[in-house]
Amino acid sequence: MAATGTLVVTKAAVPPDSNGRDRGVTKITLAWTSDASGNVNTNPFAGLVGFLHQLKIVPGTGGTVPTASYGVKLVDVDTLDLLSGAGLAQSATVPLLIVFQNGLLLDGSTTLDLIITAAGNAKTGTVTLWIR
């Protein structure tokens, strides 16, 4: 299946705290743009190691605001939604923070895919993951 929409993955270490201690946290930003059908999928990425502790969904702004009730899934190779449906029916204007109480283990071999549905043509947003 051909990729739909675009996904840009950016990784960055979270800066040390005010005392210079390494926080050991990596911030992964997934910037997406939907295709003409309003979707983003089949843009897999891999190599994440650690525990996923937080995930934030932020819709685009201005003329790229997604359609209300658009859907967000973060799926593994078995199409299991790691968000357990919490990313479905998103607001077009209000961000959502999901906290994984004990962290979700990512062992580096897992390939993930961000799935966006019904966002509208050429709409944008970001999904940010914090992994320790």
WOZI-V638241 format. One record per run of one state. SS is the DSSP state (a for helix, b for strand, c for the rest). FROM is the first residue (numbers start at 1). TO is the last residue. Records with the same first field share a line. If there is no record, write none. Layout:
SS=FROM-TO + FROM-TO
//
This chain:
c=1-3 + 5-5 + 14-25 + 34-39 + 42-44 + 46-48 + 60-61 + 65-69 + 76-80 + 82-89 + 91-95 + 108-111 + 118-123 + 132-132
b=4-4 + 6-13 + 26-33 + 40-41 + 45-45 + 49-59 + 70-75 + 81-81 + 90-90 + 96-107 + 112-117 + 124-131
a=62-64
//
